[in-house]
Amino acid sequence: VTLLVSLSIYGSNGNFNLSG
């Protein structure tokens, strides 16, 4: 996935958050 998509999925904390 792209960086933007990965950030939205993993979140800024690196956790699995669909909300980002």
Residue frames relative to the residue before (quaternion, step in Angstrom):
aa qw qx qy qz dx dy dz
V 1.0000 0.0000 0.0000 0.0000 0.00 0.00 0.00
T 0.5752 -0.5903 0.4373 0.3597 3.54 -1.27 0.35
L 0.6777 -0.4951 0.3460 0.4195 3.57 -1.25 0.29
L 0.6545 0.5210 -0.3154 0.4479 3.56 0.96 -0.87
V 0.6663 0.4899 -0.2978 0.4768 3.56 0.98 -0.85
S 0.6514 0.5233 -0.3187 0.4476 3.57 0.96 -0.85
L 0.6375 0.5204 -0.3237 0.4668 3.57 1.06 -0.75
S 0.6579 0.5083 -0.3083 0.4623 3.56 1.01 -0.80
I 0.6855 0.4650 -0.2794 0.4856 3.58 1.12 -0.65
Y 0.7632 0.3732 -0.2056 0.4859 3.57 0.69 -1.09
G 0.3679 -0.7288 0.4950 0.2974 3.57 1.11 -0.60
S 0.6581 -0.5240 0.3640 0.3997 3.57 -1.22 0.34
N 0.6603 0.5072 -0.2942 0.4693 3.58 1.22 -0.52
G 0.4978 -0.6627 0.4209 0.3684 3.56 1.28 -0.15
N 0.5379 0.6063 -0.4080 0.4203 3.58 1.26 0.28
F 0.5688 -0.5988 0.4337 0.3603 3.56 -1.22 0.44
N 0.2287 0.7697 -0.5576 0.2106 3.56 -0.01 1.33
L 0.3474 -0.7527 0.5205 0.2046 3.57 -0.51 1.16
S 0.6246 0.5447 -0.3339 0.4492 3.56 1.20 -0.52
G 0.4416 -0.6820 0.4672 0.3488 3.57 1.19 -0.42
